[in-house]
Amino acid sequence: GRSKYAEDAFLELYQCFKKAPDPTPLLQGFVEEQAIIKKALEKMKQLNDRNKELRMEREEFSKRLQAVNQEEATNSEWEQKAQEHLRFSQQLKGDIATLESTIEGLNLQNQALKETI
């Protein structure tokens, strides 16, 4: 009884396994997909690292650009101040020339007055 039942159960189970497809191709496909995924993850890590490098470079260039812009603004301020000083110097030269002319005229008037006295 029992051994016949066990043999029949084993035979039925064996027939089910015999009809099942071979899992080797599926497992090989899974292993291949895992290798592809691993390569893709490595490439993604490389790209992330490169992205970080490029972001740091961009930040450095941005800082340099700000410094250059600040330097240009400072140079522009100095140029404006130099032009203001040049205009002021030219105005002073004109004022000095006017004063010298006035002094000369006053000296002539003074000399004329001395001669009349």
Backbone as JSON, one array per atom type, in Angstrom:
{
  "sequence": "GRSKYAEDAFLELYQCFKKAPDPTPLLQGFVEEQAIIKKALEKMKQLNDRNKELRMEREEFSKRLQAVNQEEATNSEWEQKAQEHLRFSQQLKGDIATLESTIEGLNLQNQALKETI",
  "N": [[0.77, -1.19, 0.0], [1.55, 1.37, 1.11], [4.08, 1.75, -0.02], [3.57, 1.49, -2.73], [1.92, 3.7, -3.13], [3.76, 5.72, -2.5], [5.63, 5.31, -4.53], [4.04, 5.91, -6.76], [3.46, 8.6, -6.24], [6.02, 9.67, -6.31], [6.7, 9.09, -8.96], [4.79, 10.62, -10.31], [5.56, 13.17, -9.51], [8.12, 13.2, -10.59], [7.49, 13.09, -13.33], [6.31, 15.61, -13.62], [8.53, 17.28, -13.16], [10.07, 16.43, -15.28], [8.68, 17.42, -17.46], [8.97, 20.1, -17.11], [10.57, 23.12, -18.27], [14.07, 23.5, -19.12], [15.97, 25.25, -16.78], [18.41, 26.43, -17.24], [19.02, 28.2, -19.55], [17.45, 30.41, -18.84], [18.59, 31.1, -16.38], [21.18, 31.69, -17.29], [20.6, 33.9, -18.88], [19.75, 35.62, -16.89], [22.13, 35.93, -15.44], [23.69, 37.16, -17.42], [22.21, 39.53, -17.75], [22.61, 40.62, -15.24], [25.34, 41.16, -15.38], [25.32, 43.12, -17.38], [23.83, 45.08, -16.07], [25.57, 45.59, -13.96], [27.75, 46.72, -15.35], [26.46, 48.97, -16.37], [25.85, 50.31, -14.02], [28.44, 50.85, -13.11], [29.27, 52.57, -15.17], [27.43, 54.61, -14.77], [28.26, 55.5, -12.27], [30.79, 56.47, -12.94], [30.0, 58.53, -14.64], [28.59, 60.12, -12.82], [30.7, 60.84, -11.12], [32.27, 62.32, -12.94], [30.45, 64.31, -13.5], [30.36, 65.6, -11.02], [32.99, 66.57, -10.94], [32.92, 68.35, -13.13], [30.99, 70.15, -12.22], [32.36, 71.26, -10.06], [34.47, 72.47, -11.42], [33.0, 74.32, -12.92], [32.02, 75.9, -10.86], [34.43, 76.95, -9.91], [35.27, 78.4, -12.18], [33.19, 80.2, -12.25], [33.66, 81.64, -9.92], [36.13, 82.77, -10.62], [35.31, 84.35, -12.77], [33.64, 86.16, -11.45], [35.58, 87.47, -9.94], [37.11, 88.64, -11.97], [35.17, 90.3, -13.11], [34.71, 91.97, -10.94], [37.23, 93.12, -10.74], [37.33, 94.46, -13.18], [35.26, 96.29, -12.75], [36.39, 97.76, -10.67], [38.64, 98.79, -12.01], [37.32, 100.36, -13.87], [36.15, 102.23, -12.19], [38.5, 103.47, -11.25], [39.43, 104.52, -13.65], [37.41, 106.38, -14.18], [37.78, 108.1, -12.0], [40.36, 109.03, -12.58], [39.87, 110.41, -14.96], [38.19, 112.39, -13.96], [40.0, 113.74, -12.29], [41.79, 114.63, -14.23], [40.13, 116.4, -15.71], [39.63, 118.23, -13.64], [42.25, 119.14, -13.19], [42.78, 120.37, -15.65], [40.86, 122.38, -15.54], [41.85, 123.79, -13.34], [44.28, 124.7, -14.46], [43.26, 126.44, -16.38], [42.0, 128.27, -14.67], [44.23, 129.25, -13.3], [45.61, 130.46, -15.39], [43.79, 132.49, -15.98], [43.85, 133.92, -13.56], [46.55, 134.72, -13.57], [46.53, 136.39, -15.77], [44.74, 138.31, -14.86], [46.18, 139.28, -12.67], [48.38, 140.34, -14.01], [47.09, 142.33, -15.44], [46.21, 143.91, -13.3], [48.66, 144.65, -12.23], [49.61, 146.25, -14.31], [47.7, 148.27, -14.22], [48.23, 149.24, -11.67], [50.83, 150.17, -12.0], [50.36, 152.17, -13.85], [48.85, 153.88, -12.29], [50.74, 154.62, -10.39], [52.44, 156.1, -11.97], [50.87, 158.24, -12.6], [50.59, 159.48, -10.24]],
  "CA": [[0.0, 0.0, 0.0], [2.23, 2.67, 1.24], [5.19, 1.88, -0.94], [2.98, 1.72, -4.06], [1.47, 5.09, -3.1], [4.96, 6.56, -2.52], [6.2, 5.2, -5.86], [3.17, 6.65, -7.68], [3.65, 10.02, -5.96], [7.34, 10.03, -6.79], [6.64, 9.04, -10.41], [4.02, 11.78, -10.74], [6.43, 14.34, -9.29], [9.2, 13.1, -11.57], [6.91, 13.46, -14.63], [6.16, 17.08, -13.62], [9.86, 17.88, -13.34], [10.55, 16.07, -16.59], [8.0, 18.29, -18.4], [9.38, 21.5, -16.87], [11.68, 23.52, -19.14], [15.41, 23.58, -18.51], [16.15, 26.61, -16.26], [19.76, 26.93, -17.54], [19.03, 29.41, -20.38], [16.89, 31.51, -18.06], [19.62, 31.5, -15.41], [22.26, 32.34, -18.04], [20.1, 35.22, -19.24], [19.76, 36.42, -15.66], [23.53, 36.26, -15.15], [24.1, 38.15, -18.43], [21.56, 40.8, -17.41], [23.3, 41.15, -14.06], [26.62, 41.72, -15.85], [24.99, 44.37, -18.07], [23.43, 46.03, -15.03], [26.77, 45.98, -13.24], [28.49, 47.65, -16.21], [25.7, 50.21, -16.44], [26.04, 50.99, -12.73], [29.81, 51.38, -13.1], [29.28, 53.71, -16.09], [26.68, 55.67, -14.1], [29.12, 56.04, -11.21], [31.81, 57.28, -13.63], [29.35, 59.76, -15.11], [28.33, 60.94, -11.63], [31.99, 61.42, -10.69], [32.63, 63.35, -13.92], [29.5, 65.4, -13.29], [30.83, 66.34, -9.84], [34.2, 67.31, -11.35], [32.51, 69.46, -13.98], [30.31, 71.14, -11.38], [33.39, 71.95, -9.29], [35.15, 73.34, -12.38], [32.08, 75.42, -13.22], [32.01, 76.77, -9.68], [35.72, 77.65, -9.9], [35.22, 79.39, -13.26], [32.23, 81.24, -11.84], [34.38, 82.48, -8.95], [37.12, 83.54, -11.38], [34.58, 85.35, -13.54], [33.23, 87.2, -10.51], [36.78, 88.24, -9.6], [37.45, 89.45, -13.14], [34.15, 91.35, -13.21], [34.98, 92.93, -9.86], [38.45, 93.84, -11.11], [36.96, 95.39, -14.26], [34.49, 97.37, -12.14], [37.36, 98.58, -9.95], [39.41, 99.51, -13.03], [36.44, 101.37, -14.44], [36.07, 103.3, -11.18], [39.77, 104.2, -11.26], [39.47, 105.3, -14.89], [36.52, 107.53, -14.0], [38.44, 109.03, -11.08], [41.48, 109.63, -13.3], [39.3, 111.39, -15.88], [37.73, 113.52, -13.13], [41.21, 114.47, -11.88], [42.31, 115.29, -15.42], [39.26, 117.56, -15.95], [39.88, 119.2, -12.57], [43.57, 119.7, -13.45], [42.64, 121.28, -16.79], [40.11, 123.54, -15.04], [42.78, 124.57, -12.53], [45.2, 125.37, -15.37], [42.51, 127.57, -16.94], [41.82, 129.26, -13.6], [45.55, 129.85, -13.04], [45.89, 131.37, -16.51], [42.91, 133.66, -15.8], [44.39, 134.68, -12.43], [47.8, 135.36, -14.0], [46.14, 137.49, -16.66], [44.16, 139.34, -14.0], [47.29, 139.86, -11.9], [49.15, 141.16, -14.94], [46.3, 143.54, -15.69], [46.24, 144.73, -12.09], [50.01, 145.21, -12.14], [49.67, 147.34, -15.28], [46.89, 149.37, -13.68], [48.97, 149.76, -10.52], [51.97, 150.91, -12.53], [49.81, 153.38, -14.45], [48.45, 154.77, -11.19], [51.97, 155.15, -9.8], [52.98, 157.09, -12.89], [50.03, 159.43, -12.54], [50.73, 160.12, -8.93]],
  "C": [[0.82, 1.26, 0.0], [3.35, 2.81, 0.23], [4.68, 2.09, -2.36], [2.54, 3.17, -4.17], [2.68, 6.03, -3.21], [5.6, 6.51, -3.9], [5.39, 6.0, -6.86], [3.36, 8.17, -7.49], [5.01, 10.49, -6.5], [7.35, 10.08, -8.32], [5.88, 10.25, -10.96], [4.86, 13.06, -10.6], [7.56, 14.35, -10.31], [8.7, 13.52, -12.95], [6.73, 14.99, -14.73], [7.5, 17.77, -13.85], [10.4, 17.61, -14.73], [9.95, 16.99, -17.65], [8.44, 19.76, -18.25], [10.55, 21.86, -17.78], [12.99, 23.61, -18.36], [15.64, 25.02, -18.05], [17.52, 27.22, -16.64], [19.75, 28.17, -18.43], [18.48, 30.64, -19.62], [17.91, 32.03, -17.05], [20.79, 32.19, -16.11], [21.85, 33.75, -18.45], [20.12, 36.15, -18.03], [21.18, 36.86, -15.32], [24.04, 37.32, -16.14], [23.49, 39.53, -18.13], [22.22, 41.45, -16.19], [24.63, 41.79, -14.44], [26.38, 43.05, -16.56], [24.62, 45.45, -17.05], [24.65, 46.52, -14.26], [27.59, 46.98, -14.04], [27.79, 49.0, -16.27], [25.85, 51.0, -15.14], [27.44, 51.59, -12.62], [29.9, 52.63, -13.98], [28.55, 54.9, -15.44], [27.51, 56.31, -13.0], [30.2, 56.93, -11.83], [31.21, 58.61, -14.09], [29.03, 60.7, -13.94], [29.6, 61.61, -11.14], [32.41, 62.54, -11.63], [31.73, 64.57, -13.77], [29.93, 66.26, -12.1], [32.06, 67.18, -10.19], [33.82, 68.54, -12.17], [31.8, 70.55, -13.19], [31.33, 71.94, -10.56], [34.16, 72.91, -10.21], [34.29, 74.55, -12.71], [32.05, 76.42, -12.07], [33.3, 77.59, -9.62], [35.74, 78.73, -10.98], [34.28, 80.53, -12.91], [32.89, 82.19, -10.85], [35.41, 83.36, -9.66], [36.45, 84.66, -12.16], [34.12, 86.49, -12.64], [34.43, 88.09, -10.15], [37.17, 89.16, -10.75], [36.45, 90.6, -13.29], [34.37, 92.42, -12.15], [36.2, 93.77, -10.19], [38.15, 94.86, -12.21], [36.17, 96.57, -13.7], [35.42, 98.32, -11.4], [38.18, 99.42, -10.92], [38.58, 100.63, -13.63], [36.29, 102.55, -13.47], [37.33, 104.14, -11.17], [39.89, 105.06, -12.52], [38.59, 106.54, -14.77], [37.16, 108.57, -13.08], [39.6, 109.75, -11.77], [40.97, 110.7, -14.27], [38.8, 112.62, -15.12], [38.92, 114.37, -12.71], [41.81, 115.24, -13.06], [41.48, 116.54, -15.75], [39.51, 118.65, -14.91], [41.22, 119.9, -12.78], [43.51, 120.71, -14.6], [41.89, 122.55, -16.37], [41.02, 124.43, -14.19], [43.77, 125.33, -13.4], [44.52, 126.6, -15.99], [42.33, 128.68, -15.91], [43.12, 129.98, -13.31], [45.88, 130.85, -14.15], [45.04, 132.64, -16.38], [43.44, 134.53, -14.68], [45.68, 135.4, -12.83], [47.51, 136.55, -14.9], [45.57, 138.64, -15.85], [45.24, 140.05, -13.21], [48.11, 140.78, -12.8], [48.42, 142.47, -15.25], [46.3, 144.47, -14.5], [47.61, 145.38, -11.91], [50.15, 146.39, -13.1], [48.88, 148.55, -14.79], [47.62, 150.04, -12.52], [50.13, 150.61, -10.98], [51.48, 152.23, -13.15], [49.4, 154.39, -13.38], [49.69, 155.4, -10.54], [52.54, 156.26, -10.67], [52.15, 158.4, -12.86], [50.17, 160.15, -11.21], [52.01, 160.81, -8.87]]
}
